[in-house]
């Protein structure tokens, strides 16, 4: 059975404040977003620790790290603390470190003219952390994408830093990003904002002995296969800033031409209030309609954390081979798996299982 430790640290200095015994823990890593953590502290179990529980779990100024068998597998910011007098427990909610930049603003007009998109992202983060009180110790990868773009961030928009990074990422030729946590050589937790272009993670190569394979029957416990048509759109209107007749609007048609393939026309709109460049507005709208032109399949698979590939050997963004043989995907007459395709991990959810099995749920999409 795996051993979990939960470390509380000062968000600004990263000084470890306490190690506390959380129960009922569940945490999620997300690609290009901020995953969540939830857990419970039983006050009666902590009376003899000597820690100031209130002082080491202060929301918005405390970081939490999750250690599994000596490897950091999650880190983020404590945002909510709720005391329940009936159970005499404190419930803690946290989100991955990118959530901090939702609370930071670009308040000075900043112009980037024909600059690599990853350099823009880095500069935005560096500027945010360069302000007094704004440095939470995140370092960044130094790779570039070769994709130069032009962006203007106006002071009156007060755009939040996370949204600026997210918008760059969502562009038609954008990138992936995530904050990874690890121990340095001295055993101190560090957090690194890593950028991946065109994608983050390992590409699946069948000949690679370390290639990720998830299969049923095999290392999978079960899976869910939703086909979601509720968000499908094959014609999308991107609504920019301004008002009335001056409002900037871009119209993008799904490049796969689903209507010609028999789908009905499905229209929707999306808002980009800070995108004043009509060409960039169109590119963002095109990127979104491309992703939404067919029903979205987000497969959820459940795997024990201790079977190969073990938790910690893969990250969000990695590609894997998914193979299934069951009632829905029966074995073909020639043998083999009923379904086999390369997928990509976009979410990792872990339940340490203090009172039950340790489980990992992965969300997989087409690469």
ABEGO torsion letter per residue (X at the ends): XBBBBBBBBBAAAGBBABBBBBBGBBBBBBBGBBBBBBBBBBAAAAAAAGBBAAAAABBGABBBBBBBGGBBABBBBBABBBBBAAAGBBBBBBBBAAAAAAABBBABBBBBBGBBAAAAAAAAAAAAAABBGABAGBBBBABBAGBBBBBBBBAAAGBBAAAAAAAAAABAABBBBBBBBBBBAAGBBBBBBBBBOABBEBBBBAABAABBBBBOBEABABBBBBBBAAABBABBBBBBBEBEAABBBBBBBBAAGAAAAGBBBBBBBBBBAABABAAAAAAAAAAAAAAAABBBBBBBBBBBAABOBBBGABBBGBBBBBBBBBAABBBBAAEEBABBBBBBBABBBBBAGAABBBBBBBBBBBX
